[in-house]
Amino acid sequence: MISPSALGAQWNPATGGATRQDALLQSKVNKANCQTLLGRLESGNLMGATPTAKAAEAFNEPSRNAKMTYQVASYSEADADKGMAWLKTLPNVCDGFTAVDPSGNKAIGQVVQTSLPNAGDDRFGVRMTMASTVQGLRTTLTLDAAAARIGPNVISVTNGGTGGAGSADTQQAVQSGVQRLQRVLAGKTPQG
């Protein structure tokens, strides 16, 4: 697992209750795959399948009202491949969608591909934005979702909030996570 020190001093172990981000992730969406994405973002399980083993951490970055979830999980090879293939469809199938949150507020969403470091056997990242107006105030949720696969093991990261998503933080989490997992899989002690 990574620790806040791998991300930077601005990140702390997660605390706190429900947020506007949580409410938006519970929205009803007009496209099935995009609805699935919101559910997977909320659960932190981007691959969708039930892992055979997993460990997860969550961090907060108060200045951007951002939250990061970080998960390392083992799947069957088929489930890992299927989850990665599904993630890669999202920029096409969710390039534009509409949603209604639990309070009845409408949101407009979009998913685009993001860049990740060349880490692991396979990797893919997306950025989802959902813009809505609540009590006359415009709110935009921006979330990065990234996965890197090493054999049947997948590191998944979600990062962002209503203050934006720092792509450098997402990239750092993926890079550090892959390096640590590769050392563990090789029987070595991870550094840091």
C-alpha positions in Angstrom: 0.0 0.0 0.0 1.1 3.6 -0.5 1.0 6.1 2.3 0.4 9.9 2.3 4.2 10.4 2.2 4.2 8.9 -1.3 1.7 11.5 -2.5 2.9 14.7 -0.7 2.3 16.6 2.5 -1.0 17.9 1.3 -2.6 14.4 1.6 -3.9 13.0 4.9 -5.6 9.7 5.9 -9.3 10.1 5.0 -11.9 11.2 7.6 -15.4 12.7 7.5 -18.9 11.9 6.4 -20.9 12.3 3.2 -20.0 15.0 0.7 -21.4 16.6 -2.4 -19.2 14.2 -4.4 -21.0 11.2 -2.7 -24.4 12.6 -3.7 -23.3 13.1 -7.4 -22.0 9.6 -7.6 -25.4 8.3 -6.5 -27.1 10.0 -9.4 -29.3 8.2 -12.0 -27.7 8.4 -15.4 -29.2 8.1 -18.9 -26.5 5.6 -20.2 -26.0 2.2 -18.6 -22.2 2.1 -18.9 -22.0 5.6 -17.3 -24.3 4.5 -14.5 -21.9 1.5 -14.0 -19.0 3.9 -13.9 -20.6 6.0 -11.1 -21.2 2.9 -9.1 -17.7 1.7 -9.5 -16.3 5.1 -8.6 -18.4 5.2 -5.4 -17.3 1.6 -4.4 -13.6 2.1 -5.4 -13.7 -1.2 -7.4 -13.1 -0.1 -11.0 -12.8 -3.6 -12.3 -16.3 -4.6 -11.2 -15.5 -8.2 -10.5 -15.2 -9.5 -6.9 -11.5 -9.7 -6.1 -9.9 -12.8 -4.5 -8.0 -10.5 -2.2 -7.8 -6.7 -1.8 -6.4 -3.9 0.4 -7.6 -0.3 0.2 -6.7 3.1 1.6 -8.3 6.5 1.3 -6.8 10.0 1.6 -8.1 13.6 1.7 -6.6 16.7 0.3 -8.4 19.6 2.0 -7.3 22.5 -0.1 -9.1 21.1 -3.2 -11.8 19.2 -1.3 -10.4 16.1 -2.9 -10.5 12.5 -1.9 -8.3 9.7 -3.2 -9.1 6.0 -2.9 -6.3 3.5 -3.6 -6.9 -0.2 -4.0 -4.7 -3.2 -4.7 -6.7 -6.3 -5.7 -6.1 -9.7 -7.2 -8.5 -11.1 -9.8 -8.6 -14.0 -12.2 -6.7 -13.1 -15.4 -10.0 -13.0 -17.3 -11.7 -10.6 -14.8 -8.6 -8.3 -14.8 -8.6 -8.3 -18.6 -12.4 -7.7 -18.8 -12.2 -4.8 -16.3 -9.4 -3.1 -18.2 -11.2 -3.5 -21.5 -14.4 -2.0 -20.0 -12.4 1.0 -18.6 -11.0 1.6 -22.1 -14.5 1.9 -23.6 -15.5 4.8 -21.4 -14.2 7.8 -23.3 -16.3 6.7 -26.3 -19.5 5.5 -24.6 -19.5 8.2 -21.9 -18.2 11.2 -23.9 -21.5 12.9 -22.9 -24.2 12.0 -20.5 -26.9 13.5 -18.2 -27.7 12.6 -14.7 -30.1 13.4 -11.8 -28.8 13.4 -8.3 -30.9 12.1 -5.3 -32.1 15.7 -4.6 -33.4 16.0 -8.2 -30.6 18.3 -9.4 -29.6 17.7 -13.0 -25.9 17.2 -14.1 -24.1 17.1 -17.4 -21.2 14.6 -17.5 -18.3 13.7 -19.7 -15.4 11.2 -19.7 -12.1 11.7 -21.4 -8.9 9.7 -21.5 -5.9 10.8 -19.4 -2.3 10.0 -19.6 -0.5 7.6 -17.1 3.1 6.7 -16.6 4.3 3.6 -18.5 3.8 1.3 -15.5 2.7 -2.3 -15.2 1.6 -4.7 -17.9 -1.4 -2.5 -18.9 -2.8 0.8 -17.7 -5.6 3.2 -18.5 -7.0 6.4 -17.0 -10.0 8.6 -17.5 -11.2 11.9 -16.1 -15.0 12.3 -15.4 -16.6 15.7 -14.9 -20.1 16.2 -13.8 -21.4 19.8 -13.7 -24.6 20.7 -11.8 -26.3 23.6 -10.1 -27.4 23.3 -6.5 -29.3 26.1 -4.8 -28.2 28.4 -7.5 -24.5 27.5 -7.1 -22.7 25.8 -9.9 -20.7 22.7 -8.8 -18.4 20.6 -10.9 -17.2 17.3 -9.7 -13.9 16.2 -11.4 -12.6 12.7 -10.8 -9.6 10.8 -12.2 -10.0 7.0 -12.4 -7.0 5.0 -13.2 -6.0 1.3 -13.2 -2.7 -0.4 -13.8 -2.5 -4.2 -14.1 0.4 -6.5 -13.2 -0.7 -10.0 -14.2 -4.0 -10.7 -12.4 -3.3 -7.9 -9.9 -4.8 -4.4 -10.4 -4.0 -1.1 -8.7 -6.9 1.3 -9.0 -7.0 4.9 -8.1 -9.8 7.4 -8.0 -8.8 11.0 -7.2 -10.7 14.3 -7.2 -13.6 16.3 -5.9 -15.5 19.5 -6.3 -12.2 21.4 -6.2 -10.7 19.5 -9.2 -8.5 16.5 -9.7 -4.7 16.8 -9.7 -3.5 14.6 -12.5 0.1 14.7 -11.1 -1.3 13.1 -7.9 -3.0 10.4 -9.8 0.1 9.6 -11.8 2.2 9.6 -8.7 -0.2 7.1 -7.0 -0.1 4.8 -10.0 3.7 5.0 -10.4 4.5 4.5 -6.7 1.9 1.8 -6.4 3.2 -0.3 -9.3 6.7 0.0 -8.1 5.8 -1.1 -4.6 3.6 -4.0 -5.9 6.4 -5.2 -8.2 8.8 -5.4 -5.3 6.3 -7.3 -3.2 5.6 -9.8 -6.0 9.3 -10.3 -6.4 9.6 -11.1 -2.7 11.3 -7.9 -1.8 10.4 -5.3 0.8 8.8 -2.2 -0.7 10.7 1.1 -0.2 9.2 4.1 1.6 
